[in-house]
Structure formats: C-alpha cells, structure tokens
Amino acid sequence: MYFFVCEFITGGGMQHEALPPQLAREGDMMLTALLADLQEAGIKHLLCTRDPRLEMVDGNIKMIPADTDVRDTWRKCMAESEAVWIIAPETDGVLYELTLMAHTAGCMVIGCTPEAVQLAASKRKTQDYLASYGIPCIPVIDDLDACSTNVAGWVAKPDDGVGAEGCCYFPDARQTLAYVQSQKKKMVIQEFIPGIAASMSLLCHAGQVRLLASNRQLFRFTAGKGHLDSVVVNGLPQYSSQFETLAKDIAGVLPGLQGYVGVDVIVSDKGPLVVEINPRLTTAYAGLRQSLGSNPAEWILSIFRTGHLPECNPLNRMPVTVSI
C-alpha cells in the first residue's frame, strides 16, 4: 500500500482559482522537505497529487495530476494508502475536512485528532480555551468601538486564517472596525502587542511534548498589511526555556495534539504570548532537518508506530533561515 502525502495548495486544492505564488512556494517547500525525510526514513511507496499548472516533483514518487473533482481523487488515494500526512490550511475547515475524510477511509492520519484540529482552526476558540487554563494569550476583543483607544494600535485577521493571510494593522479603532465590517469572513480583533514574532516547532503525543525549535519569524506590516518574509529555525535559543514551559502547559491541557505542531507566539515584555496553534506542518519544517542534524520525520512516524514520544537526542539546534 501507499503512503499518501496530501498537500492541499500544490496538490490541486486551488486548481479552479488563481494559485497564490507565496502559498505555492510555502507548500512546495514543506512538501519537498517532507518527501525527502520520508524517503530517508524508509518509506518507499509515496503517493501525491499535483496541481496541473505546476511541475511534477522529482524522485521515486507516484504523482497523480489533480482532476476536476480533486476531493474524489484524495478519497481514492486515502483508500489505497495505509497512512496519510495532510498539509492543509485551517481556512474554511479544509484541514478538518481532510482529517475526517482520512478517518472515514480507514487511513491512519499522521497528525492531530479531528477534535484538536477543529478547535485550533478558530483563533477565538483557541484563545478562549487556553485562557481558561491560565495560559498566556493575546485576548480577542469583542467590545471594540470607534472610541476605543490603544497606544500601540490594533490587529484584525480572519478567525481561521493562516500565516499573514488577511492580517492587518490599524492605528485606531475606527479604521479597524471599518476593515472588519468590510470582510465577508469571520474576523477577530486583538491589541497590537510589541515584541518579537516567534514560533515553536513541537513534537506532541498524549499530553507530552518535545520542543524541537525556537523560531524567529521575520514578520512585518507594510502599509498596514502583514507579511512573513522568512523564518529563522532555532533563531531564538535564548527563549528555549520559556518556550518549553509554555509548550508543556499547552500540551497538558489540549488533548489530541499529535506529531508535529506549530505554535505562533509574540515574545512580549511580559513573556511569550500564544497567537495561534497550527495542528499541522508549518513553514519552519523546511529548515528543521538541517537545523537539528537529524530527520524529524523519523521521530514523528515513531509516535504512530510505537505510541510513545521519542527522546529526540542529541539536537544540534543550529539557526537556519527559510526564506518565503
């Protein structure tokens, strides 16, 4: 049987609309890194789908051009595979939908449970859930009005967005409300918190966690719009201790986190604050193997083979820049 790697953006999930260049680059970076790691880990029969506008991926991999009904193709691929690794956005419930699709097909998912995916897909629900356990987060504001004041300004973004998608900064509340009201999607509003944009790459299982990388995100607002230019994998070693504590707190209260999980944070003057949880591969994965000097896919696969979290030692944790 096959091992199916289902990458949504490059695998045909957007074939009926314009393919965003940055999302396609990020998708291909994660896909290429993962396929190489899986092959080195001994996975021989790899299967992928591919948007017909993109070049096929090199290597001993079965590539299927996405047809008109790509979801039907994915169902067939899952039915023919013993396991699937899904790389997909939370937007519009896509990651949750594909996770349920795999479970229905009887295909093992190398990733988080449907329940964890569904919770993490909503920034509002995630923040409310974590805050109820006393985990430091950036609160979502429900009572903003045109007269509200905040010296640092405000950030508005889709509740289920990924990366910098739709993330905008405004210096005053009136502009923030106008932007939110102009959007068709469900939005969240938060205070802008000055600090270092960062992320954690985690290995999770059954409430336990290993911190693989403390990453710096080179994120900026230009003309009010958010842009993620690059990620420096293990670029913030000085915060590893604080990140480990935060990671253990998150894994201890949020069931269903399995395999690789990314957590975006802001390192503020009060310490790290959770921005969102990504229950899937993140762009940082593309530099993880080089940073650690080890194959992270082997550790992730071992969780689902043995039911235990590996020790993951030794780790080099060298800084590696992944440009987007």
C-alpha positions as CSV (number, residue, x, y, z in Angstrom):
1,M,0.0,0.0,0.0
2,Y,1.0,3.6,-0.4
3,F,1.9,6.4,2.0
4,F,-0.1,9.4,0.8
5,V,1.2,13.0,1.3
6,C,-1.8,15.3,0.7
7,E,-0.5,18.9,0.3
8,F,-3.6,21.0,-0.4
9,I,-2.2,24.1,-2.1
10,T,0.1,22.3,-4.6
11,G,-1.9,19.1,-4.8
12,G,-4.9,20.6,-6.6
13,G,-6.9,22.2,-3.8
14,M,-6.8,25.6,-5.6
15,Q,-6.8,24.4,-9.2
16,H,-10.1,26.2,-10.0
17,E,-8.8,29.6,-8.8
18,A,-5.6,31.7,-9.1
19,L,-2.7,30.0,-7.3
20,P,-1.1,32.4,-4.8
21,P,2.6,32.4,-5.5
22,Q,3.7,32.7,-1.9
23,L,1.3,29.9,-0.7
24,A,2.5,27.7,-3.6
25,R,6.2,28.3,-2.6
26,E,5.5,27.5,1.1
27,G,3.5,24.4,0.1
28,D,6.3,23.1,-2.1
29,M,9.0,23.8,0.5
30,M,7.1,21.8,3.1
31,L,6.3,19.1,0.6
32,T,9.8,18.7,-0.8
33,A,11.3,18.6,2.7
34,L,8.8,16.1,4.0
35,L,9.1,13.8,0.9
36,A,12.9,13.7,1.3
37,D,12.7,13.0,5.0
38,L,10.1,10.2,4.5
39,Q,12.3,8.5,1.8
40,E,15.3,8.6,4.1
41,A,13.1,7.2,6.9
42,G,12.5,4.1,4.7
43,I,9.0,5.0,3.2
44,K,9.2,3.6,-0.3
45,H,5.7,3.8,-1.9
46,L,5.0,7.6,-1.7
47,L,1.9,9.0,-3.4
48,C,1.0,12.7,-4.1
49,T,-1.4,14.6,-6.2
50,R,-0.3,17.7,-8.2
51,D,-1.9,20.8,-9.5
52,P,-1.5,20.5,-13.3
53,R,-0.1,24.1,-13.5
54,L,2.9,23.1,-11.5
55,E,5.9,20.9,-12.5
56,M,5.9,17.4,-11.2
57,V,8.2,16.7,-8.2
58,D,11.4,14.8,-8.9
59,G,12.1,11.5,-7.2
60,N,10.7,8.0,-7.0
61,I,7.2,9.2,-6.1
62,K,3.9,8.4,-7.7
63,M,2.4,11.7,-8.8
64,I,-1.2,12.0,-9.8
65,P,-2.4,15.1,-11.7
66,A,-5.4,16.5,-9.9
67,D,-8.6,16.1,-11.9
68,T,-11.7,18.2,-11.8
69,D,-13.0,16.7,-8.6
70,V,-9.8,16.6,-6.6
71,R,-11.6,15.6,-3.4
72,D,-12.7,12.4,-5.1
73,T,-9.1,11.8,-6.1
74,W,-8.0,12.4,-2.5
75,R,-10.6,9.9,-1.2
76,K,-9.3,7.3,-3.7
77,C,-5.7,7.9,-2.7
78,M,-6.6,7.6,1.0
79,A,-8.5,4.3,0.3
80,E,-5.3,3.0,-1.4
81,S,-3.0,4.1,1.4
82,E,-2.2,2.8,4.8
83,A,-1.3,6.3,6.1
84,V,-1.7,9.9,5.1
85,W,0.2,13.1,6.1
86,I,-2.0,16.1,5.4
87,I,-0.6,19.5,4.8
88,A,-3.5,21.9,4.5
89,P,-4.8,25.2,5.8
90,E,-7.4,25.5,8.6
91,T,-9.2,28.1,6.4
92,D,-12.8,27.2,5.6
93,G,-12.4,23.9,7.6
94,V,-10.2,22.4,5.0
95,L,-7.7,20.6,7.3
96,Y,-10.6,19.4,9.5
97,E,-12.5,18.1,6.4
98,L,-9.5,16.2,5.1
99,T,-8.7,14.7,8.5
100,L,-12.3,13.4,8.7
101,M,-12.0,12.1,5.1
102,A,-9.0,10.1,6.0
103,H,-10.6,8.6,9.1
104,T,-13.7,7.7,7.1
105,A,-11.4,5.9,4.5
106,G,-9.8,3.9,7.3
107,C,-6.4,5.6,6.6
108,M,-4.1,6.4,9.5
109,V,-3.5,10.2,9.9
110,I,0.0,11.3,10.8
111,G,-1.3,14.3,12.6
112,C,-3.6,15.7,15.2
113,T,-7.1,14.3,16.0
114,P,-10.1,15.8,14.3
115,E,-11.2,17.4,17.6
116,A,-7.8,19.2,18.1
117,V,-7.8,20.3,14.5
118,Q,-11.3,21.7,14.8
119,L,-10.5,23.7,18.0
120,A,-7.2,25.1,16.7
121,A,-8.8,26.2,13.4
122,S,-10.5,29.0,15.3
123,K,-8.3,31.6,16.8
124,R,-11.1,32.8,19.1
125,K,-11.9,29.4,20.4
126,T,-8.2,28.5,20.9
127,Q,-7.6,31.7,22.8
128,D,-10.7,31.2,25.0
129,Y,-9.8,27.6,25.7
130,L,-6.1,28.3,26.6
131,A,-7.0,31.4,28.7
132,S,-9.5,29.3,30.7
133,Y,-6.4,27.3,31.9
134,G,-4.4,30.4,32.6
135,I,-2.1,30.0,29.6
136,P,-0.9,33.5,28.4
137,C,-2.5,34.5,25.1
138,I,-3.3,37.7,23.2
139,P,-7.0,38.2,24.0
140,V,-9.7,38.6,21.3
141,I,-11.6,41.8,21.8
142,D,-15.4,41.7,21.4
143,D,-16.4,45.1,22.6
144,L,-14.2,47.4,20.4
145,D,-16.0,50.6,19.4
146,A,-14.9,53.6,17.4
147,C,-13.9,55.5,20.6
148,S,-11.6,52.7,22.0
149,T,-8.0,53.8,22.4
150,N,-4.8,51.8,22.5
151,V,-1.4,53.4,22.1
152,A,0.1,50.5,20.1
153,G,-2.9,50.1,17.7
154,W,-5.0,47.1,16.7
155,V,-4.6,43.9,14.6
156,A,-7.6,42.4,12.7
157,K,-7.4,39.0,10.9
158,P,-9.7,36.1,9.8
159,D,-10.6,33.7,12.6
160,D,-9.5,30.7,10.6
161,G,-6.7,32.4,8.5
162,V,-3.2,31.0,8.0
163,G,0.1,32.9,8.1
164,A,-0.3,36.6,7.2
165,E,-3.5,36.0,5.2
166,G,-5.8,39.0,5.8
167,C,-3.8,40.1,8.8
168,C,-3.8,43.9,9.0
169,Y,-2.7,46.6,11.4
170,F,-4.5,49.8,12.2
171,P,-3.5,52.7,14.4
172,D,-7.1,53.5,15.6
173,A,-10.3,51.6,16.4
174,R,-12.4,53.3,13.7
175,Q,-10.2,52.0,10.9
176,T,-10.1,48.6,12.5
177,L,-13.9,48.3,12.7
178,A,-14.3,49.6,9.1
179,Y,-12.0,46.8,7.9
180,V,-13.7,44.1,9.9
181,Q,-17.1,45.2,8.7
182,S,-15.9,45.1,5.1
183,Q,-14.9,41.5,5.2
184,K,-17.1,38.6,4.4
185,K,-15.2,36.2,6.7
186,K,-15.5,35.9,10.4
187,M,-12.8,38.2,11.9
188,V,-11.0,38.6,15.2
189,I,-9.6,41.8,16.7
190,Q,-6.7,42.0,19.1
191,E,-4.5,44.7,20.6
192,F,-1.2,45.1,18.8
193,I,1.5,43.7,21.2
194,P,5.0,45.0,20.6
195,G,7.6,42.2,20.8
196,I,9.4,39.5,18.8
197,A,7.4,37.4,16.3
198,A,8.3,33.8,17.0
199,S,7.1,30.2,16.7
200,M,7.7,26.9,18.3
201,S,8.1,23.6,16.4
202,L,6.8,20.9,18.7
203,L,6.6,17.1,18.8
204,C,3.5,16.1,20.7
205,H,1.8,12.9,21.9
206,A,-0.7,12.1,24.7
207,G,-0.1,15.3,26.6
208,Q,3.7,15.1,26.4
209,V,5.8,17.4,24.2
210,R,9.3,17.9,22.9
211,L,10.5,21.4,21.8
212,L,12.3,20.9,18.5
213,A,12.9,24.5,17.6
214,S,12.5,28.1,18.9
215,N,12.0,30.0,15.7
216,R,12.2,33.7,14.9
217,Q,9.6,35.0,12.3
218,L,10.7,37.9,10.2
219,F,7.2,39.4,10.1
220,R,6.3,43.0,9.1
221,F,3.4,45.2,8.4
222,T,3.7,47.3,5.2
223,A,1.0,49.8,4.5
224,G,-0.9,48.0,7.2
225,K,-0.8,44.6,5.7
226,G,1.1,41.7,7.3
227,H,3.9,39.9,5.5
228,L,6.0,36.9,6.6
229,D,9.3,37.2,4.8
230,S,11.2,34.3,6.4
231,V,11.6,32.0,9.4
232,V,14.9,31.5,11.2
233,V,14.6,28.0,12.5
234,N,16.1,27.8,16.0
235,G,16.9,31.5,15.8
236,L,15.8,32.3,19.3
237,P,17.7,29.8,21.6
238,Q,17.7,32.3,24.4
239,Y,13.9,31.7,24.8
240,S,14.0,27.9,24.7
241,S,13.4,27.5,28.5
242,Q,10.4,29.8,28.4
243,F,9.1,28.1,25.3
244,E,9.5,24.6,26.8
245,T,7.4,25.7,29.8
246,L,4.7,27.2,27.6
247,A,4.7,24.1,25.3
248,K,4.2,21.7,28.3
249,D,1.4,23.9,29.5
250,I,-0.4,23.8,26.1
251,A,0.1,20.0,25.6
252,G,-1.1,19.3,29.1
253,V,-4.5,20.9,28.6
254,L,-5.3,20.5,24.9
255,P,-5.9,16.8,24.1
256,G,-5.4,15.4,20.6
257,L,-2.1,17.2,19.7
258,Q,-0.1,14.5,17.9
259,G,3.0,14.6,15.8
260,Y,4.3,17.9,14.6
261,V,2.5,21.0,15.9
262,G,3.5,24.7,15.4
263,V,2.6,27.4,17.8
264,D,2.9,31.1,16.9
265,V,3.9,33.4,19.8
266,I,4.8,37.0,20.5
267,V,7.7,37.4,22.9
268,S,6.5,40.5,24.8
269,D,8.0,42.3,27.8
270,K,5.7,40.1,29.9
271,G,7.0,36.9,28.3
272,P,5.7,34.7,25.4
273,L,2.0,35.1,24.5
274,V,0.2,32.5,22.3
275,V,-1.0,33.9,19.0
276,E,-2.3,30.6,17.5
277,I,-1.8,26.9,17.3
278,N,-1.2,25.2,13.9
279,P,-2.1,21.5,14.2
280,R,0.0,20.6,11.1
281,L,3.3,21.2,9.4
282,T,4.5,24.8,9.3
283,T,7.0,26.5,7.0
284,A,9.7,26.0,9.7
285,Y,9.7,22.3,8.9
286,A,11.5,23.1,5.7
287,G,14.6,24.0,7.7
288,L,14.2,21.7,10.6
289,R,16.3,18.7,9.5
290,Q,19.3,21.0,8.7
291,S,18.9,22.8,12.0
292,L,18.7,19.7,14.1
293,G,21.1,17.5,12.2
294,S,18.5,14.7,12.4
295,N,15.5,13.5,10.5
296,P,12.4,14.8,12.2
297,A,10.0,12.6,10.1
298,E,11.6,9.5,11.8
299,W,10.6,10.8,15.2
300,I,7.1,11.8,14.1
301,L,6.5,8.4,12.5
302,S,7.8,6.6,15.5
303,I,5.0,8.1,17.6
304,F,2.3,6.5,15.4
305,R,4.3,3.2,15.2
306,T,5.1,2.8,18.9
307,G,2.6,5.0,20.8
308,H,5.5,6.7,22.6
309,L,7.2,10.1,22.3
310,P,10.8,9.6,21.3
311,E,13.7,11.3,23.2
312,C,15.0,13.2,20.2
313,N,18.5,13.5,21.3
314,P,21.0,14.9,20.5
315,L,19.8,18.0,18.9
316,N,22.2,20.5,17.2
317,R,19.7,23.4,17.0
318,M,21.7,25.4,14.5
319,P,20.0,28.6,13.2
320,V,18.7,28.0,9.6
321,T,16.8,30.6,7.6
322,V,13.9,29.6,5.4
323,S,13.0,32.4,3.0
324,I,9.5,32.6,1.7
